Amino acid sequence: MDTLHLLLALLAGVIAALAACSALVVRYKSPKPRQREDSENYSLCIDEKHERQRLGSLWDDARVDLSIIVPAYNEEERLPVLLNDIREYVAQRREQSPKFTYELIIMDDGSKDRTCEVALEFARMHGVHELRVVKHVINRGKGGAVTQGVLCASGQCILFCDADGATRFSDIDALLAHMDERPVIAIGSRNNQALSGTVVERSHLRAFLQWGFHTYVAMLGVRGVRDTQCGFKLFSRQAARLVFPNMHVERFIFDIEILLLARYQQIAVVEVPVNWHEVAGSKMSIIRDSIQMALDLLAVRLNYLLGNWTIIANSAK
């Protein structure tokens, strides 16, 4: 009997400790997105008559075929490569479809370098009138920059892609092939190259960390997606309306919340192989940000499980 009491007491202690740890994670690691500053409701462009334009809304009717959202923090060196890839893709696309329309929104997330100026200089040099820059007064994080960009997008389809140009931009055609009338999300995947013939180049350390992160994600109940973190995701406008008004996470783990919201609302998610290569200059700290992401993911999962966060039943029409 003494042994049984000891085991029960030990079990109760473990449960109490887990409950206390969960409460601390929820209290101190739950994201608290800030409201936009007034200046963040406007974008900069190269149109002399409207250099400062008020942002649109995801709830407006679509005005272009494709919105491209690029979160950028101190990306003055890497950004031009991506911008040139996008320009070349658009030129080729318009040879096949002359009526193709798009917008390119650079979300300058509180950069301390010339990210904004570099983007606008590129637009002037190449006559890219579709490019706009939104400057955040205070850094939100990649997830916050993406969310704010999508919420002002006017595209029938909405893509966000990393500023480093690690994914071959023309691979967007493979994602667009999955867009239809239903709410759907097509996500680039770096884990299906053996089946598709695509090429992925990454360091052994990065591959190991991705495997560990994927295992941790699966343990917390996010299963069925081989590559959750690829920065190349495409949304139908209907899917974006269901997902992004419900977003809380503004840091690196925001991709997981997107997938959770898609699962909760039964939005179709399709993984599409893409060509990807590792690019130097990442702003991510391997050790610090890996720990941060693990705690953030736990906080996200707990908030949804405990009912602290509820999903707004927005109409996707």
HUNOR-V924064 format. One record per helix or strand. SS is the DSSP state (a for helix, b for strand). FROM is the first residue (numbers start at 1). TO is the last residue. If there is no record, write none. Layout:
SS_FROM_TO + SS_FROM_TO
This chain:
a_2_29 + a_38_41 + b_42_44 + a_48_50 + b_52_54 + b_64_72 + a_79_96 + b_102_108 + a_115_126 + b_131_135 + a_142_151 + b_155_161 + b_167_167 + a_169_176 + b_184_189 + a_193_196 + b_200_201 + a_204_219 + b_232_236 + a_237_246 + a_254_264 + b_268_273 + b_276_277 + a_286_305
